[in-house]
Amino acid sequence: MTQKGLVRICMLLSAVLLAGCGKNENDQVSSLSEAACTDGGKVLNIYSWNDEFEQRMTDYYPGYTDNGDGTGSIGDTKVVWTINPTEEYAYQNALDEALLLNMDASADDKVDLFLMEADYILKYVDSDYTLDIMKDLGISEDELSDQYPYTKKIATSQEGKLKGSSWQATPGLFAYRRSIAKDVLGTDDPTEVQKALSDWDKFEDTAAKAHKKGYKMLSGMEDWFRVFSNNAKQPWVSDLNSSTPHIQIDDGLFDWAEKCKRYYENGWMGTAALWSDEWSFDQTVEGKVFGFFYSTWGINFTLVGNAGEEGFGDWAVCEGPAAWYWGGTWIAGARGTDNASLVADIMRKMTCDKDNMVAITKGTEDYTNTISGMQEIAHSDYKSAFLGGQNHIALFSDAAPKIDMSVVGPYDQGLTEAFKEAFTGYVKGEYSKEVAQKKFYDEAVIKFPELTYDEKDVE
């Protein structure tokens, strides 16, 4: 079955009702004849696209033992990690196929827990292949009360069922090289640098100054796409539940394309693709890029590695021209799991336990999903060695409440990729804006034939 077929099945087959399998008054997992989740499994199967959550489990889940061979153990239960990369939808392909067969899979092969990313979370949230973590797994509203509201809203189905829980909140900031800021602006102080980057006009003025000094403001056009897409006023698709869902392009995305074209033509921006070797190199001490738009996980999980030991102390963060976010990872329980109590306990320990999440932040510099915990660190003497002694948690704590995921939809990943690809040629002057739009729409309806668009938009 193709990826598109699997996506469509997961999105549209919502007629099957989940059987109850929650905690009763005695805190025991109940079971029905066709229970969507049970207990008693000897193997806990976890699906992910990288080893980040495996590292978090190893370091912060009480009683977890890493066997060193891609498996682990929790008591007598063996933990098996199935990791597939995100490229070419490999992760979703493998996960979708497994979820479709999960109710009839053998005990040791059942998917028990899997991870979802913001770009496609609604595909799983609005399907019957994910458990209601409150009704089915017995996690209470009170246990979830200290989480950022947006992390719960985006994981709530159209029927009002909470289908996932996250240990992260992922506001974004602008990370910049202190040494380059000093050369360009005469200061590396985050407050002063923010004054020079507080809106897009000032950001452009700084880009022009950086260019005169031999620097690029940004590594490539993808670096700031999410700052614009996260501030969209309308979703990618309107009339989502109708027979003719309609593609619409937010004005903010055109603004991104026009700014990219201007920066490209003036030499203010590089040509590196996101995640490429060139992009990673630009974050080293030999790089000549002023800064990068990064979210919480990006700084500790990516930037630190790319910058290396020589980069410690040469980076800082400020808010930048706009509030935004990037990604986030949610834990979901799979319909058909035979380890319901263990799945629930992992969610509790990793996403509801304030002390545990504060420990994750202090140990990794990641920003975790506990409002009170992050406020405590924000107002403490906490310092990041990588960021030259800056308490970046304070800035993230100010930014997190501004996150708005109200226009997120199930087609976001595919349409975003098509839009960026189509407008790359426009930015580089290879064809007109109208041609770029036509390329985007043509690719969009190939990916999603059920979508429509206005012909006048490409006339």
C-alpha positions, 0 to 999 in steps of 0.5 A: 500500500502506498503512503498516500493510501495509508495516510488516507485510511488513517485519516478517514477510517473513523467509524470503528469505535474504541472499546473501553479500557481505562482505570476503574475506581480501584485503579485497575485496567478494565478489559472488554471482549474487544478491548482497545488496550489490555495488560500482560504483555512481555514486550513493549514496542516503541516506534520513533524516528530517532533516538531522542526519546530512547535517551530520555527514557534511559536517563530519566525513566525510573527502572529503565535499563538500556541493554546496549543492543537497541533494546531495553528492559523495565522490570520483566518487560523487554523494550524494543525500539523500532526507529525509522528516519523521517525522510521519504515518509519512512517512519510514517509508512512503517508506523501506519502499516503496523497500526493498521494490523495492530489489533490482530498482531501477535503479542510480542509484535504489537505497537504499544507506544509511538511518537508523533510530531507536530507536522502530522500529529492530527493524522493520528489524533483524529484516527481510531489507532490512538488511545484516549489517554484520559478515558483509556489510560486513566490519566486524570485532568489534574495530572495534566494541569501543569502542562502548557495548554497548547500541547493538550489542545493540538493532541485533542481530537475533533471528538474531544479525546486527548490522544497524546502527551508531551514532555516538551514545549517548543517555543522558538527564539533566534540563536546568534553568534556572539562574536559576529554580533560584536563585529556587526553591532558592537555588542553581544548583549541579548537585550541590545541585540534584540533591539536590533532584531525586534521587527522585520525592518530592523532585522533587514537593516542588521542583515545589510550591516552583516553583509558589509562585514562579510557575513550572511544573516541566515544560512538558507531560505528554509531557516525562517519559514516556520516563523512565518507559517507559525503566524499564519492567520488561516489553515492550509485547507479550508472546509476540511470536513466537506466533500471539497476541502480547499487549499488556501495560501496564507499571505504570510507565506508569500511574505516569506517568499518575497523576503527570501527573494530580496535576501537572496538577491542582495547576498544577505542569505546563504543557499544551504538546505535545512539539515545539509552539511553546508547548513551544519558547517555554518554553525561551526566556528568557521561559519560566517552566518549571524544566526539561526531560528531555533526552538528549544530542542534545536539548541540542545539537540542540534546546535550544540553538536554542530557548534562543537566545543569551540562554540561554547560561550559564543552563542546567545539567544533573543526573541527575534522579530516574532513569536513562533515555535518548531515541532515538539514530540507527543507520546501516544498509546497505540490501540491494541497495546497489551501494556496499557498500564506501562504506557500510562506510567511512562506518560505520567513519569515523562510528561506529568511529573514536574520534578522529573521534567525539571531534571530533564531541563537541568540535565539537557537544557531542553524546555519541558512541559511544566509551566511551574517548573519552567517558571521556577528555573526562569527566575533562578540563577540557572545558567547555560554554559553553551550560551555564555552564562545566559538563562535561556529558559527565562526567554523560552518561558516568556515565549511559550504562552504565545504559541498558537496552533489553532490553524494546524491541520492534517495536510500541513507537512505535505503542503509545506514541503510542496510550497517550499520546493515550488517557491525555491525557483522563484526565490532564485529568479528561475521563474515567476511567482505565478509559475511557482504557484502553479507548480505548488498546486500541481504537486499539492493535488498529486499528493492529495487528490481530494483537495481543490483550489481556485483556478483563478489563483494561477491564471 
